[in-house]
Amino acid sequence: MLAVGFRVMKLVEENGLSISENHTRVKTYNRTKLTVSLLGTALSFLLTFVVVVTGFSQTVASFAVSFSGNEYLAFLAFAVIFGILEILFSFPLKFYSSYHLEHSYSLSNQSFVRWLWEQMKALLVGVPLAIPLLLIFFYCLESFGDAWWMPLGVVMFFFTTILARLAPKLLFPLFYEFTPLDRTELKERISRLCAEAGFHVDGVFSFNMSKNTKKANAGFTGIGKTKRVIIGDTLLEKFSEDEIEAVLAHELGHYRHGHIWKGILLGTVTTFLGLFITSRLYAASLPVFGFERIDELAALPLLGLWLGLFGLAISPILNLVSRRHEYEADRYAVKQSENPSAFVGALNKLAEMNLADTAPNRVVEFLFYSHPSIEKRIRSAERV
């Protein structure tokens, strides 16, 4: 730990900051990101509640029905209108959080035009994927009555599974350029690490993460035969091969401990449970707001509100499970690489490059962090 401390001090001095100034800078960045995120969530809930209570959703529903006599086209028109309103409403906070704030802390490499194009590209990719799901959702509402949640849950399970399998080859290349890793020795080390874990991969790739950010990351994507190792060019540039191996050994730890399939199982259970609970809350709340049927267009924002509240309520439990998985993967990485100093060094570099808060408030960590704090992970790694 003493060596790590000296390293942090050196990096802070190189950037012209005192340790206290850097500490304040990191804390402010993370606090601001969290505040903006919570504000966005709260305003989204408030907007949904207001459009239902004021009757605005009824006005939009009437317009959608007049736009088309076909109930499915009317539903799509209704969804498009509210989708546009949501985009416009959330744009200022999204711009502040993902563009202005990132530039303020010298983390972004994007021009405004590139940032805007990346947002547009995500929308262009997301809409064609969302439309079939929306139509299936509305079909389930109309055809299965109060049991609509069950067939929808089945569809969502298969949809997410197929998407996870296809995304590495079909979707991710739309946002980043993936090239086979050209560092022979590192590639051999990674391949050997995967082989020892019994983890078959489709290939080892680097991607141009630096086109958007100065942050670093690496990991595994895909399931089944599309599993592949991906390493950001920022990580390849700043990390030693021992540190990169330690980072990927952590990811392999998730595989060895069955976290991938445990995560899929937990996600499936959570999806079905969430749809079931929200279906009951939705049906019970309809009369309160003057609605009669679960498939009334004007009532659908109310269902979105209940789904959002369930997601917010369940997230601390999911984060708790995730943090336990991270500790297990950390221990595997340290044992497998037999180089705890490289693993600790990688954690500190990631924290430095990503401006991560190494010791967040305990309540904040419990509620919002899917990973343990860097400080806790280092202490845990040193005990292995």
N, C-alpha and C positions, 0 to 999 in steps of 0.2 A: 504493500500500500504506500510506503514511503516513496518508492521509485515513481509510482503513479502520481503522487502528489507533486514531486519535483517536475514531472513532465507537464502537468497542468499549469504549474507556475510559469514554466518556460514559455508555453504557448500563449499564455495571457500576456506576459511581458513582450513577446514578439508582436502582439497586436496593439501594444501601447495602452493597455488597460491594467489597472490594479486588480488584485483578486476580488476585492469587495465590489468594484465597478462591474467586473465580469459577472459576478454572482447576481448582482442586481439586474443586469442586462438579461441574463438567462431567465430569471424569475419573472421579469416583466413581460418578456416575449411569451412564455408559456401561460402566464396569467391572462394576457390579452387574448391569446388564441382560445382559451377555455371560455372566457367571458363572451367573446363574439359567438362562439358555438352555442352556448347556453341561451344567449339573447336571440339567436336565429331560431332555435327550437321553440322558445317561449312565444316569439312573434308568430311563428307558423301555427302553433296551437291557437293563439288568439285570433288570427285571421280566419282560421277554419270555423271557430266558434261564432265569430261575428257574421260571416256570410250565411250561416244557418239561421241564427237568431233574427237577423234583420230581414230575412226573406230574400236576400240577394241570390241565394242558390236556387230558389224557386223561379226567379226572373230568368236566370241563365238556363234553367231546365226548360222553361216555356219557349225560349228562343231556340234551343237545340231541337225541340220537338217540331217547331215550325220550320226549321231548316230542313228537316227530313222526316218523312212519315215512317221510315224504317226505324224500329226501336234501337237497333244496334248502331246504325249511323248516327242517330240522335245521341246515343250514349257516348260515342267517340267524339262527337262535336262538343258535348258537355265536358268530357275529360280534357280535350284540347284547350278549351277556353280556360279552365281552371289551371291547366298546366302552364299556359302562357302567363296567367296572373301570378302563379307561384314563382316563375322565373323572374318576372319583373320585380316582384316584391322582395325576393331574396338576393337579387343582383348586387345591391350596394354593399351588403355585409360580405358576400362572396368576394367581391372585388377588393374590399378592405383586407379580408383575411388572407386570401390566396395570392394577391398581387401586391397591394400597397405594403402590407406588413412584412411580407417576405423580402421586398426590396429595401425596406427600412432597416432590416437586420442583415442585409447583404447576403441573402440566401438564394435569391432567384437570379437566373440567367435569362429570363424571358423579357422580350419587349412587350408592350401592351398589345400590339397586333398579334404576336404569337400567343400570348395568354388568351386573347379573345378567340383565336382560331382553335386552340385546344379545348376551350369550353364548348365551342360550336361543334367540334368534331365529336366530343363526348355525347352531345345531344343528338347528332345525326346517327350515331351508333346505337344509342339507347332507345330512341323512339321506335325503330323497326322491331326491336326486341320486346318492347313494352306492349305494343299494340295487340299481338296475339294473346298475351297474358291477360290484358284488360278485357278482351272479348270473351275469353274463357271464363274469367271471373263473373262477367255479367250473365253469361249463359248459366253458370252454376246458381247464381242468385234466382234466376227466373225458373229454372228447371228442378231444383232440389229443395226449394223452400228453406226452412230453418237448418237443414243439413248441408247447406251450400259449402260450408267450411271444409267438409271431408274430401270431396272430389277436388276442390281447389288445392288442398294440401298435397294430394297425390300428384297433381300436375306440377306444382311448384317444386316438389322433390325431384321429379324427372328433369324438369327444365334446368334447375341449378346444377344437377349432376352432368347433364349433357354440355351445359355451358362451361363448366370447369374443365371438361375434357377437350373442348374445341378452342377455348379462349387463347391458349398459348400460340396456336398456329394461325388462328383467324382474326382475333381481336387485338391482342397485344401489339402485333406488328403495325397496326394502324396508328399507334401512338409512339412507338419507339422502333429504332432500327436494331435488329438482332443479328449479330455476326458470330460464327464459331470462334471460340476463344483461341487466340493465336500464340499464347504463352505455353509452350509444350510442357515444361516441367510442372507448372501449376496445374495444367489440365490433367497430367498423369497423377498428381497428388489427389486431385478431386475425384478422379475416376477410381483410384485405389480406395479412397475413403468411402465412396458409394458402394463399391464391391464388398468391402468388409461389413457394411451394414445390410447387405442383401438388397440394395436399392437400385433398381434398373432405371437409367435415365435415357431419354431420347438424344441428349447431347448437352454440351456445356457451352453457354453463350454469354457474350458481353452485350450490353445495350447502352445506348447513348443517353444516359440519365442526365448528363451535364447540359443537355440542350435546354432543360427546364430549371435545374436547381444545382446548388452546390452541395446538397445533402448526399448521403451515401446509403446504399442498401444492396442486399443480395438475398437469394433464396431459391426455393423450388416452386415451380408452377405446374399445373395440370394434374391429372390423375390417370391411372392406367398407363397406356403406351405413350401418352403425350407428356409424361413427366420430363422436365428439363431443369437444369441448373441455369440460373440467370444472375449475372454479376454486373452491377452498375459500373460504368467507366470511372466514376468518381472514386469508388472503392478500390478499383484496380490501381488507380494512380496514387492513392494516399496510404494504402495498407500494405504491410509486408505479406509475403506468401504464407507465413505462419499464422498471421492474424486472419487472413482470408480463409485458410483451412479451418481455423477455430470457429469462424462465423458459420461456415457451411456445416461443420460438425454439429453445431447447435441445431440447424435445420434438420439434419439427419436424425437427431435425437427425437424430434417430433415423430418421425416415421417409426423409429425403433420402439417407441413407447405407445404406438398406435393412436397418436393424437389426431391424425388425419381422419381416421374412421370414427373415432370417438367424437370428433368435432362434427362430422356429418350426422352421426346419430343424435347428438345433442341438438344440432340445428333442426333436424327433422322433428324431434319431440317438441322443441320450442315452437316451431312453425305450426304444428297441429294444435298444440295447447293454446297458442296465441290466437289462432283463427277461431277455435272453439269458444274461448272466453269472450273475445270481442264480438262474436256473433250473438252471444247471449246479452251482453251489455248493449249492443246496438239495437237488438229487437226490443229490449226493455225500455230503452230511451226514446224510441220513435214517438210514442204518444205524447211524451213530455214536450216535444218540439212540433207537434201537430201533424206528424206523418202517420200513414196507415200501413204501408207495404215496405218490405225490405228492399225491393227493387225500384223504389221511387228515385228518380234521378236527383231530385233536390235533397234527398236524405243522405246520399252517398258521402258527402264531405264529413258527415257525422261518423260514419264507419271509419273513415281515414283518421279521424281524431282519436277514436278508441284504439285503433291499431298502433298509432303513435304513442299513446299513453302506456300501452302494454309493453312496447319496445323499451320505453324509458324505464319502466318499473323493473323489467327483467334484466336490463343490462348490467347492474352491479353483480348479479349472480353469475352471469356469463363471464364477466371480467375476472371474478374470483377463480372460476375453473381455468380460465386462460392463464392466469398468473401461476397457478400450480403446474400447469403444463410447461410453462417457460422455465420454471426452476428445474423440472425433470430434464428438459432438453439441455439446460446449462450444465448440469452434472454429467450428462452423457458427453457433451463437448469437451469438458475438462479431462475426463477419463480417457476418451478416445484419442484426443490429440496429445495427451500426456504433456501438455504445455500450458499450465494455468496462466503464466505471465502473458502469453500471446492472447489468450481469451480475455483476460482483464484489460490488456492493452487495446484490443478491438472494441470492447465495450466503452472504454474512455474515448477512443477516437470517434466512435459513432455519436456519443453524447456531445463531443466538441463540435463535430461537423453539422449535426442536426439541431444544435442548441437545445438538447434535452435537459429537463430539470432532473438532476441526479438524486435529489432528495425532496420530492414534493410533499405537500401537506398530507398527512395520513388519511384524512377524510376524502380529500380530492383523489388520492391514489385508489382508495377503496371503491369509490363511486365511478370513476372515469378511466382508470388505467387498465389496459388489457395486458400490460407487462409490469412486472415488479420494477421498482425504481432501480436505477443503475447502482446506487449505493448498496442496496440490499442484494442485488445480483452479484456484486463483487465480493461482499462478505460471504455469501453462500458459496461462491466458487473457491474462495480461499480455504474453506473448510473441507472441501472434497479431498 
